[in-house]
């Protein structure tokens, strides 16, 4: 009887399997959908997008929830591929090039982060992110990208995406983006947002000095802008899968610009022709990096957020 009790205790105390954890995560994300549905239907985006953010003890984080008009199997198959994240993130105005490389069974996605204007990747900061498919189940996808060091002495960059299917052939998405700033980085960034970038705002509202709602500024505003840029890039990438492969790049860059132009106060930095021209040049640099992947890393420099 004692042996039976011991074995039963061991069985009950056994850790959950990966499938059980994934199933629980899928249920938790799907359970979130009804609670955010009103916010997806009525928000400042005019689209099924809900954004929440916070800044605490040097960490800035954004959580975005939304609905993509794409079946889950398409979302899962596309976003579990590391190289596709280069086609996604390179739409961002600050990403000058991107490479995906596997070493020892681990994928690394390197995003060359620079200024809003055209730059060769050698003049940008190589943000190295380890790419991992956390879970890939019939009804749940979770991927993570994380890096220890970032531009302007930022740290602990984290990108996380989760997706589950909805009944109407659409997909419910949770996208999160965060990073941490040390003491020196915090001082430099605060100075930047107090001077050059003092007019830049995010999407969330906070109480102003007069008590009225005002758009958030500073680091929190910056992380919101970047999160929205990446989120819209995900949507553009999936939309472009509907056209022939040779047309996808032009479709992505044109649609991304048009989607970000809906929010000029937060996201507009360049005119469309300049953005498209820059991205075409940056694509050639990205292809050259890919071709020379075995020749060693490209030296990088620090950058400023656009």
KOLMARDO-323128 format. One line per 3 residues: number of its first residue (from 1); their letters; for each residue x, y, z of N, C-alpha, C. Coordinates in steps of 0.02 Angstrom, whole numbers. Layout:
N
NUM = A = X/Y/Z/X/Y/Z/X/Y/Z  ... .
end
This chain:
306
1 = XXX = 41/-60/0/0/0/0/43/63/0  99/60/40/144/117/42/176/129/-26  195/74/-59/226/81/-125/177/111/-175 .
4 = XXX = 114/91/-171/63/118/-216/54/193/-205  53/212/-141/45/283/-125/104/325/-151  165/296/-143/224/332/-167/223/340/-242 .
7 = XXX = 205/286/-278/203/289/-351/148/338/-374  92/337/-339/38/383/-357/59/455/-348  96/468/-293/120/536/-280/169/559/-333 .
10 = XXX = 213/512/-353/262/529/-406/226/543/-472  176/505/-487/139/514/-550/103/581/-550  72/598/-494/35/660/-490/82/720/-491 .
13 = XXX = 143/710/-466/191/765/-464/231/772/-528  223/726/-575/261/729/-638/246/792/-676  297/824/-705/286/886/-742/243/874/-803 .
16 = XXX = 206/926/-823/163/920/-881/206/913/-944  181/876/-992/217/867/-1056/213/931/-1096  255/935/-1148/256/994/-1191/188/1003/-1225 .
19 = XXX = 157/948/-1245/91/952/-1277/39/979/-1229  43/958/-1165/-5/982/-1116/5/1057/-1102  68/1079/-1100/82/1150/-1090/56/1190/-1148 .
22 = XXX = 68/1165/-1210/44/1200/-1269/-32/1204/-1271  -63/1149/-1252/-136/1147/-1251/-164/1198/-1202  -131/1204/-1144/-152/1253/-1094/-142/1324/-1119 .
25 = XXX = -86/1336/-1153/-73/1402/-1179/-123/1421/-1233  -140/1372/-1275/-189/1385/-1329/-257/1402/-1299  -277/1365/-1248/-342/1379/-1215/-342/1448/-1182 .
28 = XXX = -285/1465/-1151/-280/1530/-1117/-285/1588/-1167  -251/1580/-1225/-254/1633/-1276/-324/1638/-1306  -354/1581/-1320/-422/1582/-1348/-472/1611/-1299 .
31 = XXX = -461/1598/-1234/-506/1626/-1183/-499/1701/-1177  -442/1727/-1201/-431/1799/-1199/-473/1836/-1252  -490/1801/-1304/-523/1832/-1362/-589/1867/-1344 .
34 = XXX = -635/1835/-1308/-698/1870/-1292/-688/1933/-1251  -638/1933/-1207/-628/1992/-1164/-600/2052/-1202  -561/2039/-1255/-533/2095/-1293/-574/2111/-1355 .
37 = XXX = -625/2071/-1370/-664/2082/-1431/-694/2152/-1435  -723/2179/-1381/-748/2248/-1386/-694/2298/-1404  -633/2287/-1379/-578/2333/-1393/-552/2323/-1465 .
40 = XXX = -559/2263/-1491/-540/2251/-1561/-589/2285/-1608  -651/2291/-1586/-703/2321/-1628/-705/2397/-1624  -682/2425/-1569/-684/2498/-1560/-618/2522/-1531 .
43 = XXX = -577/2554/-1573/-511/2577/-1551/-485/2630/-1599  -430/2661/-1582/-403/2715/-1623/-371/2690/-1687  -359/2624/-1693/-329/2596/-1753/-380/2591/-1811 .
46 = XXX = -444/2587/-1794/-493/2576/-1846/-485/2508/-1878  -458/2461/-1841/-443/2393/-1865/-446/2347/-1804  -452/2281/-1815/-454/2235/-1758/-387/2227/-1724 .
49 = XXX = -367/2280/-1689/-303/2281/-1654/-314/2311/-1584  -285/2279/-1535/-287/2306/-1466/-216/2308/-1439  -197/2364/-1410/-128/2374/-1386/-129/2393/-1312 .
52 = XXX = -82/2364/-1275/-73/2381/-1205/2/2383/-1192  25/2430/-1150/96/2436/-1138/109/2458/-1066  171/2449/-1044/191/2473/-979/266/2485/-979 .
55 = XXX = 289/2525/-932/360/2538/-921/372/2534/-847  420/2491/-827/431/2481/-756/503/2460/-743  539/2498/-703/607/2481/-682/653/2467/-742 .
58 = XXX = 649/2509/-791/693/2503/-849/669/2456/-903  613/2423/-893/585/2378/-944/524/2409/-976  524/2410/-1042/466/2434/-1080/438/2376/-1120 .
61 = XXX = 372/2366/-1116/342/2308/-1149/275/2327/-1179  261/2298/-1238/197/2308/-1271/166/2240/-1286  102/2234/-1273/63/2175/-1293/12/2197/-1343 .
64 = XXX = 9/2163/-1400/-40/2179/-1452/-81/2116/-1466  -146/2126/-1473/-192/2072/-1492/-228/2093/-1556  -238/2045/-1599/-272/2063/-1661/-297/2002/-1698 .
67 = XXX = -334/2015/-1752/-362/1963/-1794/-333/1970/-1864  -304/1917/-1890/-280/1915/-1959/-331/1879/-2002  -345/1905/-2061/-392/1873/-2106/-358/1817/-2146 .
70 = XXX = -326/1773/-2110/-290/1717/-2140/-302/1654/-2099  -312/1598/-2131/-324/1536/-2093/-263/1518/-2052  -275/1484/-1997/-222/1469/-1950/-166/1428/-1981 .
73 = XXX = -183/1380/-2024/-131/1338/-2053/-81/1380/-2093  -104/1432/-2125/-60/1476/-2163/-16/1516/-2116  -45/1542/-2062/-7/1580/-2012/46/1535/-1981 .
76 = XXX = 27/1476/-1962/73/1430/-1928/131/1410/-1974  115/1392/-2035/168/1369/-2081/216/1426/-2099  190/1487/-2105/233/1543/-2126/276/1570/-2069 .
79 = XXX = 247/1577/-2010/282/1612/-1957/327/1567/-1915  326/1502/-1929/372/1457/-1895/438/1450/-1932  446/1486/-1988/506/1483/-2029/551/1542/-2012 .
82 = XXX = 612/1532/-1987/655/1588/-1967/668/1638/-2023  683/1613/-2084/699/1658/-2139/642/1705/-2156  580/1683/-2145/523/1727/-2159/522/1788/-2114 .
85 = XXX = 551/1781/-2055/553/1838/-2009/599/1893/-2034  646/1875/-2077/687/1927/-2108/646/1966/-2159  603/1932/-2197/560/1967/-2244/509/2010/-2207 .
88 = XXX = 492/1990/-2146/444/2028/-2105/477/2089/-2074  530/2077/-2035/560/2132/-1997/594/2184/-2041  617/2164/-2100/651/2212/-2144/603/2264/-2173 .
91 = XXX = 538/2255/-2165/491/2307/-2185/494/2367/-2138  514/2356/-2077/521/2410/-2027/569/2463/-2054  552/2525/-2045/591/2580/-2074/662/2582/-2047 .
94 = XXX = 674/2556/-1986/740/2558/-1956/782/2496/-1970  752/2444/-1999/790/2382/-2012/819/2386/-2082  885/2388/-2086/921/2398/-2149/934/2334/-2187 .
97 = XXX = 934/2278/-2151/944/2211/-2181/932/2160/-2126  925/2097/-2147/913/2044/-2098/939/1978/-2127  969/1938/-2084/992/1872/-2105/969/1820/-2055 .
100 = XXX = 959/1759/-2078/941/1703/-2035/990/1647/-2047  1021/1623/-1994/1074/1573/-2001/1067/1520/-1946  1077/1458/-1965/1073/1403/-1917/1143/1380/-1899 .
103 = XXX = 1155/1370/-1834/1219/1346/-1810/1208/1299/-1752  1230/1237/-1759/1223/1189/-1705/1152/1176/-1685  1106/1178/-1733/1036/1165/-1717/999/1225/-1692 .
106 = XXX = 1032/1283/-1685/1000/1344/-1661/998/1396/-1716  941/1428/-1724/933/1480/-1774/947/1548/-1744  983/1589/-1781/994/1658/-1761/970/1705/-1816 .
109 = XXX = 928/1752/-1797/904/1804/-1842/940/1868/-1822  977/1897/-1870/1014/1958/-1857/981/2015/-1895  956/2064/-1859/925/2123/-1889/974/2181/-1884 .
112 = XXX = 989/2212/-1940/1035/2269/-1941/993/2333/-1932  996/2359/-1872/953/2414/-1851/989/2481/-1860  958/2527/-1897/990/2591/-1910/941/2649/-1908 .
115 = XXX = 958/2703/-1942/917/2762/-1944/861/2755/-1994  817/2804/-1997/760/2799/-2043/780/2808/-2115  837/2840/-2127/860/2850/-2195/900/2789/-2219 .
118 = XXX = 916/2788/-2283/954/2731/-2310/1022/2726/-2276  1040/2666/-2257/1107/2650/-2231/1127/2581/-2255  1190/2570/-2272/1213/2502/-2284/1215/2465/-2217 .
121 = XXX = 1209/2400/-2217/1208/2363/-2153/1271/2372/-2112  1328/2387/-2144/1389/2398/-2106/1387/2459/-2062  1341/2505/-2075/1333/2565/-2034/1277/2557/-1982 .
124 = XXX = 1248/2498/-1978/1191/2486/-1933/1214/2439/-1876  1170/2433/-1826/1186/2390/-1769/1159/2320/-1780  1201/2268/-1776/1177/2199/-1786/1144/2172/-1723 .
127 = XXX = 1079/2175/-1721/1040/2149/-1664/1031/2074/-1675  1064/2034/-1635/1064/1961/-1643/1012/1930/-1597  965/1895/-1628/909/1865/-1591/907/1790/-1602 .
130 = XXX = 906/1752/-1548/897/1680/-1554/824/1666/-1570  812/1627/-1622/744/1611/-1644/726/1541/-1620  666/1535/-1591/645/1470/-1566/570/1460/-1577 .
133 = XXX = 552/1403/-1604/481/1384/-1607/465/1352/-1540  428/1387/-1499/411/1363/-1432/361/1307/-1437  312/1314/-1480/260/1263/-1490/230/1271/-1559 .
136 = XXX = 217/1214/-1591/185/1213/-1657/137/1154/-1658  75/1167/-1639/24/1117/-1634/-32/1130/-1685  -77/1083/-1694/-131/1093/-1743/-174/1155/-1728 .
139 = XXX = -176/1176/-1664/-218/1233/-1647/-180/1287/-1608  -114/1286/-1613/-75/1336/-1575/-5/1343/-1603  17/1406/-1609/86/1421/-1629/115/1470/-1580 .
142 = XXX = 177/1459/-1560/213/1506/-1518/285/1508/-1540  309/1567/-1558/379/1576/-1576/409/1633/-1534  474/1630/-1523/508/1680/-1483/574/1699/-1514 .
145 = XXX = 590/1764/-1511/655/1789/-1532/682/1829/-1473  744/1816/-1454/772/1852/-1397/846/1864/-1405  868/1923/-1383/938/1941/-1387/959/1979/-1325 .
148 = XXX = 1021/1970/-1304/1045/2001/-1242/1063/2074/-1250  1092/2093/-1307/1116/2161/-1317/1082/2192/-1377  1066/2258/-1371/1035/2293/-1426/1066/2361/-1437 .
151 = XXX = 1042/2400/-1484/1069/2466/-1497/1058/2514/-1439  1100/2565/-1435/1095/2615/-1382/1099/2583/-1312  1138/2529/-1308/1150/2493/-1244/1086/2465/-1213 .
154 = XXX = 1037/2453/-1254/977/2419/-1229/992/2345/-1221  951/2311/-1181/964/2241/-1164/899/2201/-1167  908/2136/-1167/852/2089/-1160/795/2103/-1209 .
157 = XXX = 810/2106/-1272/759/2116/-1323/719/2051/-1330  654/2057/-1328/610/1998/-1331/553/2011/-1380  544/1965/-1427/487/1965/-1472/452/1898/-1464 .
160 = XXX = 387/1900/-1454/350/1837/-1445/285/1841/-1485  270/1788/-1520/207/1784/-1557/171/1719/-1540  107/1726/-1527/63/1668/-1517/4/1675/-1565 .
163 = XXX = -23/1619/-1587/-80/1620/-1632/-123/1559/-1621  -189/1568/-1626/-238/1513/-1623/-290/1524/-1677  -322/1471/-1700/-374/1479/-1751/-440/1504/-1722 .
166 = XXX = -476/1542/-1762/-544/1562/-1747/-592/1523/-1792  -655/1522/-1774/-704/1480/-1809/-716/1502/-1881  -705/1565/-1897/-723/1591/-1963/-665/1592/-2012 .
169 = XXX = -616/1549/-2002/-560/1545/-2048/-509/1600/-2038  -513/1635/-1982/-465/1687/-1965/-420/1663/-1908  -372/1705/-1889/-326/1686/-1835/-322/1742/-1784 .
172 = XXX = -320/1723/-1721/-313/1770/-1666/-240/1772/-1646  -211/1833/-1644/-140/1842/-1635/-124/1879/-1570  -73/1856/-1536/-44/1894/-1479/29/1907/-1496 .
175 = XXX = 47/1970/-1501/116/1989/-1517/142/2033/-1460  201/2017/-1435/230/2058/-1382/302/2076/-1399  322/2135/-1377/388/2161/-1392/413/2199/-1330 .
178 = XXX = 475/2186/-1310/501/2220/-1250/576/2225/-1253  602/2272/-1215/674/2275/-1204/687/2312/-1138  749/2309/-1115/767/2339/-1051/823/2389/-1062 .
181 = XXX = 822/2443/-1025/875/2493/-1029/913/2496/-964  980/2499/-969/1021/2507/-909/1024/2581/-890  1064/2596/-840/1068/2665/-814/1092/2714/-867 .
184 = XXX = 1148/2697/-901/1175/2742/-951/1128/2749/-1010  1098/2694/-1031/1052/2696/-1088/990/2737/-1070  966/2730/-1009/907/2768/-988/921/2843/-990 .
187 = XXX = 979/2863/-967/996/2934/-969/1000/2960/-1040  1033/2922/-1084/1040/2943/-1154/973/2946/-1189  931/2896/-1177/866/2894/-1210/820/2949/-1184 .
190 = XXX = 822/2963/-1119/781/3017/-1092/801/3084/-1121  867/3093/-1130/892/3155/-1160/868/3161/-1232  869/3105/-1268/847/3103/-1338/773/3122/-1343 .
193 = XXX = 732/3093/-1300/660/3107/-1304/641/3175/-1274  687/3204/-1237/674/3271/-1210/694/3326/-1259  731/3308/-1311/756/3358/-1358/734/3341/-1430 .
196 = XXX = 774/3301/-1464/762/3286/-1535/694/3254/-1546  675/3208/-1502/614/3169/-1512/558/3189/-1464  559/3251/-1442/509/3271/-1392/438/3271/-1418 .
199 = XXX = 429/3275/-1484/361/3275/-1513/336/3206/-1532  376/3155/-1523/356/3087/-1542/309/3058/-1490  257/3025/-1513/206/2997/-1468/192/2925/-1487 .
202 = XXX = 160/2890/-1440/139/2822/-1452/64/2819/-1465  33/2763/-1447/-37/2751/-1460/-80/2751/-1397  -51/2736/-1339/-88/2735/-1277/-98/2806/-1251 .
205 = XXX = -149/2814/-1210/-161/2879/-1180/-148/2876/-1105  -122/2931/-1079/-111/2939/-1007/-139/3007/-987  -146/3017/-922/-170/3082/-898/-116/3135/-904 .
208 = XXX = -133/3190/-938/-86/3245/-945/-84/3288/-883  -45/3341/-885/-39/3386/-827/-105/3419/-809  -147/3428/-859/-213/3458/-846/-266/3406/-831 .
211 = XXX = -245/3342/-827/-292/3289/-812/-326/3260/-872  -317/3290/-930/-348/3264/-991/-305/3210/-1022  -336/3162/-1059/-297/3110/-1092/-249/3138/-1144 .
214 = XXX = -188/3113/-1143/-138/3133/-1192/-99/3071/-1214  -74/3072/-1275/-38/3014/-1300/29/3007/-1264  47/2945/-1250/108/2930/-1213/169/2949/-1254 .
217 = XXX = 222/2969/-1219/284/2989/-1252/342/2948/-1224  403/2969/-1239/463/2937/-1212/473/2865/-1234  505/2827/-1190/523/2757/-1206/460/2716/-1220 .
220 = XXX = 409/2727/-1180/347/2688/-1190/317/2704/-1258  318/2766/-1278/293/2783/-1345/335/2751/-1399  401/2749/-1389/446/2719/-1439/434/2645/-1447 .
223 = XXX = 426/2609/-1391/416/2537/-1396/348/2521/-1427  299/2565/-1416/234/2556/-1448/240/2566/-1524  275/2617/-1545/283/2629/-1617/317/2570/-1650 .
226 = XXX = 370/2545/-1619/405/2488/-1648/363/2425/-1650  325/2413/-1597/282/2354/-1595/230/2357/-1651  199/2416/-1661/149/2422/-1714/180/2413/-1783 .
229 = XXX = 241/2439/-1792/275/2429/-1856/287/2355/-1871  309/2318/-1820/321/2246/-1829/255/2209/-1839  204/2227/-1801/139/2194/-1807/111/2203/-1877 .
232 = XXX = 113/2263/-1904/87/2276/-1971/129/2240/-2023  194/2232/-2010/237/2195/-2056/217/2121/-2059  197/2093/-2001/172/2024/-2001/111/2017/-2046 .
235 = XXX = 65/2065/-2040/4/2062/-2080/20/2070/-2154  65/2116/-2171/83/2127/-2242/116/2065/-2271  159/2032/-2232/192/1972/-2256/141/1918/-2274 .
238 = XXX = 92/1908/-2231/42/1857/-2243/-3/1877/-2302  -20/1941/-2308/-61/1963/-2364/-27/1950/-2430  39/1959/-2433/77/1953/-2495/82/1880/-2519 .
241 = XXX = 69/1833/-2475/72/1763/-2496/18/1746/-2547  -30/1790/-2556/-85/1778/-2603/-64/1793/-2676  -8/1826/-2685/14/1845/-2753/74/1803/-2772 .
244 = XXX = 91/1799/-2837/150/1761/-2858/214/1784/-2822  259/1738/-2812/318/1751/-2771/359/1811/-2796  365/1819/-2861/406/1873/-2889/374/1942/-2876 .
247 = XXX = 310/1943/-2858/276/2006/-2845/271/2023/-2770  293/1977/-2728/279/1984/-2656/318/2041/-2624  380/2050/-2642/419/2103/-2610/388/2172/-2622 .
250 = XXX = 372/2187/-2684/342/2252/-2700/274/2259/-2666  237/2205/-2662/172/2207/-2628/182/2223/-2554  231/2191/-2523/242/2200/-2451/263/2272/-2435 .
253 = XXX = 312/2299/-2471/336/2365/-2452/284/2419/-2466  245/2410/-2520/194/2460/-2536/137/2457/-2484  115/2397/-2467/61/2391/-2419/82/2413/-2350 .
256 = XXX = 144/2397/-2330/168/2417/-2264/168/2493/-2258  192/2526/-2309/193/2600/-2306/122/2627/-2300  77/2600/-2341/8/2625/-2340/-26/2612/-2272 .
259 = XXX = -11/2555/-2242/-42/2539/-2178/-14/2584/-2122  51/2597/-2123/79/2640/-2071/59/2713/-2083  45/2732/-2145/25/2801/-2160/-44/2818/-2131 .
262 = XXX = -81/2768/-2108/-145/2781/-2076/-135/2816/-2008  -74/2811/-1982/-59/2839/-1916/0/2888/-1923  -10/2942/-1959/46/2987/-1975/80/3017/-1915 .
265 = XXX = 42/3033/-1863/73/3065/-1805/123/3019/-1772  109/2955/-1770/154/2907/-1737/207/2879/-1785  188/2863/-1847/230/2820/-1888/259/2850/-1951 .
268 = XXX = 233/2905/-1974/258/2932/-2038/326/2966/-2028  376/2943/-2065/442/2971/-2062/467/2994/-2131  449/2958/-2183/472/2972/-2250/413/2974/-2298 .
271 = XXX = 423/3005/-2356/373/3000/-2409/378/2930/-2441  325/2909/-2472/322/2840/-2497/377/2824/-2547  390/2868/-2594/441/2854/-2645/509/2843/-2614 .
274 = XXX = 526/2883/-2562/591/2875/-2530/594/2809/-2492  540/2792/-2457/538/2728/-2421/546/2669/-2469  509/2669/-2525/512/2614/-2572/582/2609/-2603 .
277 = XXX = 611/2666/-2621/678/2666/-2650/729/2638/-2600  724/2660/-2537/770/2635/-2486/764/2560/-2478  702/2535/-2476/692/2464/-2464/717/2422/-2523 .
280 = XXX = 712/2447/-2583/739/2411/-2641/814/2406/-2637  846/2460/-2616/919/2459/-2608/939/2412/-2551  901/2416/-2496/916/2374/-2439/906/2300/-2454 .
283 = XXX = 859/2285/-2498/850/2215/-2518/912/2188/-2551  943/2228/-2594/1004/2205/-2628/1060/2194/-2577  1064/2237/-2527/1113/2227/-2474/1099/2163/-2435 .
286 = XXX = 1035/2150/-2423/1016/2090/-2386/1034/2027/-2426  1022/2029/-2491/1039/1971/-2533/1114/1961/-2535  1153/2016/-2535/1226/2010/-2534/1251/1980/-2469 .
289 = XXX = 1219/2001/-2413/1236/1972/-2348/1222/1897/-2346  1166/1879/-2373/1147/1808/-2375/1197/1768/-2416  1219/1796/-2472/1266/1761/-2516/1334/1754/-2482 .
292 = XXX = 1353/1804/-2443/1418/1804/-2410/1415/1781/-2338  1363/1743/-2321/1351/1723/-2251/1410/1687/-2221  1448/1652/-2261/1504/1615/-2234/1567/1655/-2228 .
295 = XXX = 1564/1720/-2247/1624/1761/-2247/1636/1798/-2182  1591/1790/-2133/1600/1823/-2069/1550/1879/-2060  1544/1905/-1999/1494/1956/-1984/1511/2024/-2014 .
298 = XXX = 1460/2065/-2022/1469/2133/-2044/1475/2177/-1983  1526/2220/-1982/1535/2264/-1924/1477/2313/-1920  1455/2328/-1859/1398/2372/-1851/1412/2429/-1804 .
301 = XXX = 1369/2479/-1807/1374/2538/-1764/1308/2548/-1728  1309/2589/-1677/1248/2606/-1642/1204/2647/-1686  1139/2649/-1671/1092/2687/-1711/1046/2726/-1665 .
304 = XXX = 1006/2769/-1696/954/2805/-1659/887/2782/-1686  837/2778/-1640/770/2759/-1661/740/2815/-1702  705/2797/-1757/678/2848/-1801/620/2884/-1768 .
end
